Each structure stands twice: as structure tokens, then as C-alpha cells.
Amino acid sequence: MLLNAYLKWEHRNGHEHRLPGLDLTSYQLFFLNYAQIWCGLMRPEAAINSLRTSSHTPGKFRVIGTLSNFEEFSNAFNCPIDSKMNPKNKCRVW
């Protein structure tokens, strides 16, 4: 859904220019930003406690699980078919 909103915005406002010094497209930056939201470090003890007590999936798995099953991500980064981030059999929820 969020990607669709971004694509509508880009359609209305025109394609964004690349940021100087970064060899990433606007689509790649979109996915990078999504991943950074969930970025963080936890000590092993804290991670185990979180797994036991939290109803939420750890950030690492939210990113890998979501993006590896999202065709648009695989296309944006040209992930080879059947690689970790572009499995042949995807779990399509959206």
C-alpha cells in the first residue's frame, strides 16, 4: 500500500533525481528506508526476552520476511531468482 502511495506521488510530481554520491534509484531508497525503520541492535539476552514476551516479530525478520516475498523489491534490486531475497515460491499477502 505504501509503495502504491509513493508511485502515485511520483506520477503526479515527476520522477525524482538521484541523490549525489548514492548509486541507488528512488525505488531502492524507498525500500532502504523501510528497512532502516526496523534497524536496531539488541544484546542476545534482550533478544531472547523479546521473543518470549513480545507479540511482534523482531525487526530483522520483518524486513527479510516482507521484502524477500515482495516482487517489487526483487525487481528494484535485480535479485537473482531463487536467491535469499527473491525465492521462487513467495508468500503473497498483498
C-alpha positions in Angstrom: 0.0 0.0 0.0 2.7 2.4 0.9 4.6 1.7 -2.3 1.4 2.5 -4.3 1.1 5.8 -2.5 4.7 6.6 -3.4 4.1 5.6 -7.0 1.0 7.9 -7.2 3.1 10.8 -5.7 5.8 10.2 -8.2 3.3 10.1 -11.1 1.9 13.5 -10.0 5.2 15.1 -9.2 7.6 13.5 -11.7 10.5 11.1 -11.3 12.9 12.0 -8.5 16.5 12.8 -9.3 19.2 10.5 -7.9 21.0 11.7 -4.7 24.6 12.7 -5.4 27.1 10.1 -4.2 24.5 7.3 -4.0 24.2 4.8 -6.7 20.6 4.0 -5.7 17.3 4.6 -7.5 14.3 6.2 -5.8 12.7 2.8 -5.6 15.8 1.3 -3.9 15.8 4.2 -1.5 12.2 3.6 -0.7 13.0 0.0 0.3 16.1 1.0 2.2 14.1 3.5 4.2 11.6 0.8 5.1 14.4 -1.5 6.3 16.0 1.3 8.4 12.8 1.7 10.3 13.3 -1.7 11.8 17.1 -1.5 12.1 18.5 -1.9 15.6 20.8 -4.0 17.8 19.9 -6.0 20.8 22.0 -7.9 23.2 21.4 -11.6 23.0 19.6 -11.7 26.4 17.3 -8.8 25.4 16.5 -10.5 22.0 15.6 -13.8 23.8 13.4 -11.9 26.3 11.7 -10.0 23.5 11.0 -13.3 21.6 9.4 -14.7 24.8 7.3 -11.7 25.8 6.6 -9.6 22.7 3.8 -10.3 20.3 5.8 -8.7 17.5 8.3 -10.3 15.2 11.9 -9.0 15.6 12.8 -6.2 13.1 15.3 -8.3 11.2 12.6 -10.8 10.3 10.1 -8.2 9.5 12.4 -6.8 6.9 13.8 -10.0 5.4 10.4 -11.8 5.5 8.5 -9.0 4.0 10.9 -7.8 1.3 12.0 -11.3 0.2 8.4 -12.0 -0.7 7.7 -8.7 -2.4 8.2 -8.8 -6.2 8.8 -5.1 -6.5 11.8 -5.3 -4.1 13.3 -8.1 -6.1 12.9 -6.1 -9.3 14.3 -2.9 -7.8 17.5 -4.6 -6.7 17.7 -7.2 -9.5 17.8 -10.0 -7.1 18.6 -13.3 -8.9 15.6 -15.8 -8.9 15.8 -18.3 -6.1 18.2 -16.2 -4.1 17.6 -15.4 -0.4 15.9 -12.1 -1.2 14.0 -13.5 -4.2 12.8 -17.0 -3.6 10.9 -18.8 -6.4 8.0 -19.6 -4.1 6.8 -16.4 -2.5 4.2 -15.9 0.2 2.0 -13.3 -1.3 -0.2 -11.5 1.2 -0.8 -8.2 -0.5 
